[in-house]
Amino acid sequence: MAPLDPAFIDLRSDTKTKPTPEMLQAMMTAELGDDMNAEDPTVNRLEAMICEMLGMEAAVFACSGTQSNQMGVRAHCLPGDELLIHELGHIAMFEGGGPAILSGVSCRTLSGEKGMLALENVRGKIRADDQHLCRTRLLCVENTTNAGGGHYYPLDQLTEICDWAHENGLKTHMDGARVFNATVAGGYSIAEVCKPLDTISICFSKGLGCPMGSILAGPKEEIAKARRSRKVFGGALRQAGIVAAACIYALENNIERLQEDHDNARFLAEQLAGIDGISINPAETETNLVFFDIAPEHGNAMQLSAALKELGVGIGAMGETRLRACTHLDITREQIEQVAPIVQKALQQGLEKYAGIATGPYARG
């Protein structure tokens, strides 16, 4: 596949970011060692830094958000157990059946508004202690929600369902791939988010702008299990400080600037709302994810996505009519200002050229 034109406005995901020169410099000058033996000083610094920020006992660096989520699942569950999760949760939808494949764990999916779970969604969903049934052991939440719309949990709602889980003998894990988007938008601290959780996975390669990397944090006992799982999953690393240095730089420099991405996303949502054939409520754009629908008489989401790509804009399909645009640090306000006119141009030109494109898989990441 040919490289994208440098002028391409890539809103497919915040995973598309490239390291800044300053981040690259931090990577190039990182002090390195063998992380397998806990001898990489930069990885050790990152793990200690995360523990202090989150108020957690221990942390383990991982290659990806999927890997750190699956390490969390395995730390809490045994084969034959089940976890509770929203039906749109990343762990259930976009991780290749990881809980079943890697840990022998079933996902029991639940409904809930905006990709989030509330007490009325989880109450009564724990299976009885019976030899015929799998054991319900874990509650998983996602903050911010991805396929659920880019929403963030109110702290009281998060605390309520985690307290319910603990009262009923369950552990709690958060897929916090975009949790810093949640803290910026919600006006709460990352330590407040983590207070009702047992473990949390945080991704560095999305809004924080790193080329790769994720981390799992929680109690020492669970993190020791997760570190062993990292080895079993083939994710144990050697001189990983070259990547961890980028993560440290991101934590020190790229959190507060996420507000810029949120502002750009809301601006884009407001501009899209003025286009005939596009349906969107700008008030629903809370973070850096912009979800909108194409009117079926114009075509489907995959067709519009294909047309936009030819016109120089990357926006992913999220269903038959739904699309998602994702703002990030490589996208400027000037670029965002170009997007709505290009969407309007695509609709005005018509999508007949793409009539053979059927509804395809959701955008991921």
C-alpha positions in Angstrom: 0.0 0.0 0.0 1.4 3.4 -1.0 2.2 5.9 1.8 -0.5 8.5 2.4 -0.2 12.0 1.0 1.3 14.3 3.6 -1.8 16.6 3.1 -4.1 13.7 4.0 -6.3 14.6 7.0 -6.3 11.4 8.9 -9.1 11.2 11.4 -9.4 7.5 11.4 -7.9 7.1 14.9 -5.6 8.8 17.3 -3.4 5.8 16.8 -2.2 7.5 13.6 -0.1 10.0 15.5 3.7 10.2 14.9 6.2 11.1 17.7 7.2 14.7 17.9 10.8 15.7 17.5 11.0 16.2 21.3 9.5 12.8 22.0 12.0 11.2 19.5 14.9 13.0 21.3 13.7 11.5 24.6 13.6 8.1 23.0 17.1 8.4 21.5 18.7 9.5 24.8 16.9 7.0 27.0 18.9 5.0 29.5 18.4 1.3 28.7 18.7 -2.1 30.4 17.1 -5.6 30.3 13.4 -5.1 31.3 13.0 -8.9 31.5 15.2 -8.7 34.6 13.7 -5.4 35.8 17.0 -3.7 34.8 15.7 -1.1 32.4 15.8 2.1 34.4 13.5 4.0 32.1 10.8 1.3 32.3 11.2 1.2 36.0 10.8 5.0 36.2 7.7 4.8 34.1 6.1 2.1 36.2 6.9 4.0 39.4 5.6 7.3 37.9 2.3 5.6 37.0 1.9 4.1 40.4 2.4 7.6 42.0 -0.1 9.2 39.6 -2.8 6.6 40.0 -2.3 5.7 43.6 -1.7 2.1 42.7 0.8 -0.4 44.3 2.4 -1.8 41.1 2.5 -1.5 37.4 3.8 -3.5 34.4 4.6 -2.1 31.0 3.1 -3.8 28.0 3.2 -3.7 24.2 -0.4 -2.7 23.5 -3.7 -1.9 25.1 -5.1 -5.3 24.0 -2.2 -7.0 25.7 -2.5 -5.1 29.0 -6.3 -5.7 29.0 -5.8 -9.4 28.5 -3.1 -9.5 31.2 -5.7 -7.9 33.5 -8.4 -10.5 32.6 -6.0 -13.3 33.3 -4.9 -11.8 36.6 -8.4 -11.9 37.9 -10.0 -15.0 36.3 -9.5 -18.7 35.9 -10.5 -20.8 32.9 -14.3 -21.3 33.0 -15.0 -18.0 34.6 -16.9 -15.1 33.0 -16.6 -11.4 33.0 -19.3 -8.8 32.8 -18.9 -6.0 30.1 -20.9 -3.6 28.0 -21.9 -5.1 24.7 -19.8 -2.5 22.9 -16.7 -2.9 25.2 -13.4 -3.2 23.4 -12.3 -6.3 25.4 -15.4 -8.1 24.1 -15.6 -6.7 20.5 -12.1 -5.8 19.3 -9.6 -8.1 20.9 -9.9 -11.1 18.8 -11.7 -13.3 21.4 -8.7 -12.8 23.7 -10.5 -13.7 26.9 -11.6 -17.0 25.5 -8.4 -17.8 23.6 -5.8 -16.7 26.2 -7.6 -17.3 29.5 -10.6 -19.5 28.9 -12.9 -16.7 30.1 -16.4 -15.9 28.7 -17.7 -12.4 28.1 -21.2 -11.8 29.3 -22.3 -8.7 27.4 -24.8 -6.2 28.9 -26.6 -3.1 27.5 -26.3 0.4 28.8 -26.5 4.0 27.6 -23.5 5.5 25.8 -21.4 2.4 26.1 -21.4 2.6 29.9 -22.8 0.4 32.6 -25.0 1.6 35.4 -26.3 -0.2 38.5 -29.6 -1.2 36.7 -27.6 -2.8 34.0 -25.4 -5.1 36.2 -27.8 -5.8 39.1 -29.0 -9.5 39.0 -26.4 -10.5 36.4 -24.1 -12.6 38.6 -24.6 -16.3 38.1 -25.5 -18.6 40.9 -22.9 -20.7 42.5 -23.8 -23.9 40.7 -21.7 -26.6 39.1 -23.6 -26.1 35.8 -22.7 -22.5 35.5 -19.5 -20.5 34.8 -18.4 -18.3 37.7 -18.9 -14.6 37.4 -15.6 -13.1 38.6 -14.9 -9.7 37.0 -16.6 -6.5 36.0 -14.9 -4.6 33.1 -15.6 -1.0 32.2 -14.3 1.3 29.5 -13.5 5.0 30.0 -13.8 6.7 27.6 -16.1 4.5 25.6 -15.0 3.8 22.1 -17.8 2.3 20.1 -20.1 3.6 22.8 -19.5 7.2 21.5 -16.5 8.7 23.2 -18.3 9.3 26.5 -16.7 9.4 30.0 -18.0 7.9 33.2 -19.3 10.3 35.9 -17.4 9.4 39.0 -20.5 8.6 41.1 -21.7 6.1 38.4 -18.3 4.5 38.2 -18.0 4.2 42.0 -21.5 2.9 42.4 -21.0 -0.1 40.0 -17.5 -0.9 41.3 -18.8 -0.8 44.9 -21.6 -3.2 43.8 -19.0 -5.5 42.2 -16.9 -5.6 45.3 -19.9 -6.2 47.5 -20.7 -9.2 45.4 -17.2 -10.7 45.3 -16.2 -9.4 41.9 -13.0 -7.7 40.9 -13.0 -4.6 38.7 -10.9 -3.7 35.7 -11.0 -0.6 33.6 -10.0 -0.5 29.9 -8.6 3.1 30.2 -7.2 3.3 26.7 -8.4 6.9 26.6 -8.7 7.5 30.3 -6.8 10.8 30.2 -9.4 12.1 27.7 -11.9 11.2 30.4 -10.0 13.0 33.2 -9.6 16.2 31.0 -13.3 16.2 29.9 -14.7 15.1 33.3 -12.6 17.5 35.4 -11.5 14.7 37.8 -8.1 13.3 38.5 -6.7 9.9 37.4 -6.3 8.9 41.1 -10.0 9.5 41.6 -10.8 7.3 38.6 -8.6 4.5 40.0 -9.9 4.6 43.6 -12.8 2.1 43.1 -10.8 -0.1 40.6 -8.7 -3.2 41.1 -6.8 -2.8 37.9 -6.6 -0.3 35.0 -5.0 -0.5 31.6 -3.8 2.7 30.0 -2.7 3.1 26.4 0.0 5.6 25.4 -0.3 5.2 21.6 -3.6 7.1 21.2 -4.2 10.6 22.4 -0.9 10.8 24.2 0.9 10.4 20.9 3.4 7.6 21.6 4.4 5.1 18.8 3.5 2.1 21.0 3.0 1.0 24.6 0.5 0.4 27.3 0.6 -0.2 31.1 -1.4 -2.2 33.6 -1.6 -1.0 37.2 -3.1 -2.4 40.3 -2.3 -4.4 43.5 1.1 -6.1 43.8 -0.4 -9.6 43.7 -2.4 -9.0 40.6 0.4 -7.2 38.8 2.8 -10.1 39.6 0.3 -12.5 37.9 0.1 -10.1 35.0 3.8 -9.9 34.6 3.9 -13.6 34.3 1.1 -13.5 31.8 3.0 -10.9 29.8 5.8 -13.5 29.4 3.3 -16.3 28.5 1.7 -14.0 25.9 5.1 -13.3 24.2 5.2 -9.7 25.4 8.2 -9.7 27.7 10.6 -7.0 26.6 14.3 -6.3 26.7 15.6 -2.8 26.2 12.1 -1.4 26.3 13.2 2.0 27.7 13.4 3.3 24.2 9.6 3.1 24.1 9.0 3.9 27.8 10.9 7.2 27.4 8.2 8.3 24.9 5.5 7.4 27.4 7.2 9.4 30.2 7.5 12.4 27.8 3.8 12.0 27.0 2.7 11.9 30.7 4.8 15.1 31.3 3.7 17.0 28.2 0.6 15.6 26.4 -2.2 15.3 28.9 -3.5 18.8 29.3 -3.2 19.4 25.6 -6.0 16.8 25.0 -8.4 19.7 25.6 -7.4 21.0 22.2 -8.5 17.7 20.6 -11.8 17.9 22.4 -12.3 21.5 21.2 -11.5 20.5 17.6 -13.9 17.5 17.9 -16.8 19.7 19.1 -16.1 22.2 16.4 -16.2 19.5 13.8 -19.4 18.1 15.2 -21.0 21.6 15.0 -19.9 22.0 11.3 -21.2 18.5 10.3 -24.5 19.3 11.9 -25.2 21.9 9.2 -24.9 19.3 6.3 -28.0 17.9 4.7 -27.8 14.1 4.7 -25.7 14.0 8.0 -27.2 13.4 11.4 -25.3 14.4 14.5 -26.0 16.0 17.9 -22.9 18.1 18.7 -23.7 18.0 22.4 -23.0 14.2 22.4 -19.3 14.9 21.4 -17.7 14.9 24.8 -14.1 14.1 24.0 -12.0 13.5 20.8 -14.4 11.0 19.1 -17.0 12.4 16.7 -19.8 10.0 15.7 -22.3 10.9 13.0 -24.7 9.1 10.6 -25.3 9.3 6.9 -28.9 9.3 5.7 -29.5 5.9 4.0 -30.8 7.5 0.8 -27.3 8.8 0.2 -25.5 5.5 0.7 -23.8 3.6 3.6 -21.0 4.5 5.9 -18.4 2.4 4.0 -19.3 4.2 0.8 -18.9 7.7 2.3 -15.7 6.6 4.0 -14.3 5.5 0.6 -15.4 8.8 -1.1 -13.8 10.9 1.7 -10.5 9.0 1.4 -10.3 9.9 -2.3 -10.9 13.5 -1.4 -8.1 13.5 1.2 -9.9 12.8 4.5 -9.8 9.6 6.6 -12.9 8.8 8.5 -13.8 5.3 9.5 -17.2 3.4 9.3 -18.7 2.2 12.5 -21.7 0.4 11.2 -24.2 0.5 8.4 -24.8 4.3 8.6 -22.5 5.4 11.4 -19.0 6.9 11.0 -16.3 8.0 13.5 -13.8 10.9 13.2 -11.1 11.0 15.8 -9.1 14.2 16.5 -5.5 14.1 17.8 -2.3 16.0 18.2 -1.3 15.6 14.5 -4.5 17.4 13.4 -4.7 21.2 13.5 -7.8 23.5 13.6 -7.0 24.6 10.1 -7.3 21.0 8.9 -10.5 20.4 10.9 -12.0 23.5 9.1 -11.6 21.7 5.8 -13.4 18.5 6.8 -17.1 19.5 6.7 -16.9 21.1 3.3 -15.2 17.9 2.0 -18.0 15.8 3.5 -20.6 18.0 1.9 -18.7 17.8 -1.5 -18.7 14.0 -1.3 -22.5 13.9 -0.7 -23.2 16.4 -3.5 -21.1 14.4 -5.9 -23.0 11.3 -5.0 -21.8 7.9 -3.9 -23.0 5.9 -6.9 -19.4 5.2 -7.8 -19.1 3.2 -4.6 -22.4 1.4 -4.8 -20.6 -2.0 -4.8 -19.1 -1.4 -1.3 -21.2 -3.2 1.2 -21.3 -2.4 5.0 -18.1 -3.7 6.4 -16.3 -4.1 9.7 -16.2 -1.3 12.3 -13.3 1.0 12.6 -11.1 -0.1 15.4 -8.6 1.5 17.8 
